Each structure stands twice: as C-alpha cells, then as structure tokens.
Amino acid sequence: MAKDESFDVVSEVDLQELDNAYQQTRKELVQRYDLKDSKATLEFDKNALQFVLIAPSEFVANQVKDVLNTKLIHRKVDLKSIKWGKPEAAAKMMQRFVGAVIQGLDKETADRISKDIRSLKLKNVRVQVEGTKLRVFSPKRDTLQEVITFLKEQDYGQPLQYVNYR
C-alpha cells in the first residue's frame, strides 16, 4: 500500500501582524481630527486575544473598527478572524465593544468541516481531528486538491489555512 498524502486545516492568525495593526490604529486615533477628541480608546489583550473598544457612540465605534479593519487588510489579516460582540454599557455614558480573536478550530467547527468532507464521498479520504486542527489523508494528491478547493468555497465563519501539505 502506498503512503498516504496529507494536509492540515488550521485557523491561525499572525499575532505580530495583529499587534502591528493595533499599534497603527492607536496612532491614528490620536492623530485623526474626527477621532482625536472623541474619547474613544482601543486596547488589545495579547493573553486573552481580544480587543476592547470603548467609544461614546456606536457611530464612533464603527469608525474605529473601520480604521482597524483597514490596517488589518493592509497586513493581510482576514477580517473573519475577529468576532465583535454586542455593545455593553460602560462608565460615563460610553459603550464597550469586545472583539475576540479566533485562534484555532473549535470542536463544533472541526466536526462540521469533517462532516462536509465526508459528505463529498471521495474515495479513500480520511479526516482526523487533532486538537485545534484537522488532518486530511488520501493516497492521491489530486483528491486532496479537490478537498481544498471544496473547503475554499465554503464559509465556516473563520479563515482557514491549509498547511503541511505532503
């Protein structure tokens, strides 16, 4: 029997690029004339992997998010990798928005991707969940290419990368 080819499906964000985009956004908040005196703040907690945006209104918060999104796009970070929550009340009539950074595949998403791959009914394709990643095996590379093409067409609510292709 021939050795199986494989690749991993992961969902990772380059934390250095995320931090760089955050730093650039903070500088722009201080310099931009329409945001300078708005009292809007943006913080990034590297340990918890979340952004905390405090703004006087939802309009200002959306402007700050737009600035951050622009910086993320320039640094080639997928915008799906940040999930913004609903506004919460903060002190002094401000609103707080928390944006969680998605790092790795959670169990539900991995199971859904695995089920979708199996529903293709491709011959000799095996899927194995390994923690926060998914490994796909097949004796033929062409079959793996079909799986990658299929996954790129799907939307799982987070960016997917295909690594360790061997």
C-alpha positions as CSV (number, residue, x, y, z in Angstrom):
1,M,0.0,0.0,0.0
2,A,1.3,3.4,-0.9
3,K,2.0,6.1,1.7
4,D,-0.9,8.5,2.2
5,E,-0.6,12.1,1.4
6,S,-2.0,14.6,3.9
7,F,-2.5,18.3,4.8
8,D,-3.7,20.1,7.9
9,V,-6.7,22.5,8.0
10,V,-6.0,25.2,10.6
11,S,-7.3,28.6,11.6
12,E,-4.4,30.8,12.8
13,V,-3.8,34.5,12.9
14,D,-0.3,36.1,12.8
15,L,-0.3,37.7,16.2
16,Q,2.6,40.0,15.3
17,E,0.6,41.4,12.3
18,L,-2.4,41.8,14.6
19,D,-0.4,43.7,17.1
20,N,1.2,45.9,14.4
21,A,-2.3,46.8,13.0
22,Y,-3.4,47.6,16.6
23,Q,-0.4,49.9,17.2
24,Q,-1.1,51.7,13.9
25,T,-4.8,52.1,14.8
26,R,-3.9,53.6,18.2
27,K,-1.6,56.2,16.5
28,E,-4.3,57.1,14.0
29,L,-6.8,57.6,16.9
30,V,-4.6,60.2,18.4
31,Q,-3.8,62.0,15.1
32,R,-7.1,61.9,13.1
33,Y,-9.1,65.1,13.6
34,D,-12.5,63.5,13.8
35,L,-11.4,60.9,16.3
36,K,-8.9,62.9,18.3
37,D,-11.3,64.4,20.8
38,S,-13.9,61.6,20.7
39,K,-12.5,59.9,23.9
40,A,-12.6,56.6,22.0
41,T,-10.0,54.0,23.2
42,L,-8.8,50.7,21.8
43,E,-6.9,48.1,23.8
44,F,-5.6,44.7,22.8
45,D,-5.0,42.0,25.3
46,K,-2.4,39.6,23.9
47,N,-3.1,37.0,26.6
48,A,-6.8,36.9,26.2
49,L,-6.6,37.5,22.5
50,Q,-9.3,40.2,22.4
51,F,-9.8,43.8,21.5
52,V,-11.7,46.2,23.9
53,L,-13.1,49.2,22.2
54,I,-14.7,52.0,24.3
55,A,-16.5,54.8,22.5
56,P,-19.1,57.4,23.2
57,S,-21.4,56.1,20.5
58,E,-21.9,53.3,18.1
59,F,-21.0,55.6,15.2
60,V,-17.6,56.5,16.6
61,A,-17.0,52.8,17.4
62,N,-17.8,51.9,13.8
63,Q,-15.3,54.5,12.7
64,V,-12.6,53.0,14.9
65,K,-13.4,49.5,13.7
66,D,-13.1,50.7,10.1
67,V,-9.7,52.1,10.8
68,L,-8.6,48.8,12.5
69,N,-10.1,46.8,9.6
70,T,-8.2,48.9,7.1
71,K,-4.9,48.3,9.0
72,L,-5.7,44.5,9.2
73,I,-6.4,44.3,5.5
74,H,-3.1,46.1,4.7
75,R,-1.3,43.5,6.8
76,K,-3.2,40.6,5.2
77,V,-5.1,39.5,8.3
78,D,-8.5,38.1,7.4
79,L,-11.4,40.2,9.0
80,K,-13.3,37.0,9.8
81,S,-10.6,36.3,12.5
82,I,-12.2,38.9,14.8
83,K,-15.7,38.4,16.2
84,W,-17.2,41.6,17.6
85,G,-19.7,41.3,20.4
86,K,-22.8,43.4,21.1
87,P,-22.3,46.8,22.7
88,E,-22.2,46.9,26.5
89,A,-22.8,49.9,28.8
90,A,-19.6,51.3,30.2
91,A,-18.8,54.2,32.6
92,K,-19.7,57.8,31.8
93,M,-22.3,57.0,29.1
94,M,-19.7,55.1,27.0
95,Q,-20.2,51.9,25.1
96,R,-17.8,48.9,25.2
97,F,-17.3,46.5,22.3
98,V,-15.3,43.3,22.7
99,G,-13.7,41.7,19.7
100,A,-12.5,38.2,20.2
101,V,-9.6,36.9,18.0
102,I,-10.4,33.4,16.7
103,Q,-7.3,31.2,17.0
104,G,-7.7,27.5,16.1
105,L,-10.7,25.4,15.2
106,D,-13.2,24.8,18.0
107,K,-14.7,21.3,18.2
108,E,-18.1,22.2,16.6
109,T,-16.4,23.8,13.5
110,A,-13.9,20.9,13.2
111,D,-16.7,18.4,13.3
112,R,-18.7,20.4,10.7
113,I,-15.7,20.6,8.4
114,S,-15.1,16.9,8.9
115,K,-18.7,16.0,8.1
116,D,-18.7,18.2,5.0
117,I,-15.5,16.5,3.7
118,R,-17.0,13.0,4.3
119,S,-20.2,14.1,2.5
120,L,-18.2,14.6,-0.7
121,K,-17.9,10.8,-0.7
122,L,-14.4,10.9,-2.2
123,K,-12.7,7.6,-2.4
124,N,-10.1,6.8,0.4
125,V,-10.3,10.2,2.1
126,R,-9.9,10.1,5.8
127,V,-10.3,13.0,8.2
128,Q,-8.8,13.2,11.7
129,V,-9.4,15.9,14.3
130,E,-6.2,16.7,16.2
131,G,-6.9,19.3,18.9
132,T,-7.3,22.7,17.2
133,K,-6.6,21.4,13.7
134,L,-7.9,18.9,11.2
135,R,-5.7,16.4,9.2
136,V,-7.0,15.1,5.9
137,F,-5.4,11.9,4.4
138,S,-5.7,10.4,0.9
139,P,-3.4,8.3,-1.3
140,K,-3.8,10.7,-4.2
141,R,-2.8,14.4,-4.2
142,D,-5.5,15.2,-6.7
143,T,-8.1,14.1,-4.2
144,L,-6.6,16.4,-1.6
145,Q,-6.7,19.3,-4.1
146,E,-10.4,18.6,-4.6
147,V,-10.9,18.8,-0.8
148,I,-9.0,22.1,-0.6
149,T,-11.0,23.5,-3.5
150,F,-14.2,22.4,-1.8
151,L,-13.3,23.9,1.6
152,K,-12.3,27.3,0.0
153,E,-15.8,27.6,-1.5
154,Q,-17.4,27.1,2.0
155,D,-17.9,29.6,4.7
156,Y,-17.2,28.5,8.3
157,G,-17.2,31.9,9.8
158,Q,-13.4,32.0,10.3
159,P,-10.4,32.0,8.0
160,L,-8.9,28.6,7.1
161,Q,-5.4,27.8,6.1
162,Y,-4.1,24.6,4.5
163,V,-0.6,23.7,5.8
164,N,1.8,20.7,6.0
165,Y,0.8,19.5,2.5
166,R,2.8,16.4,2.0
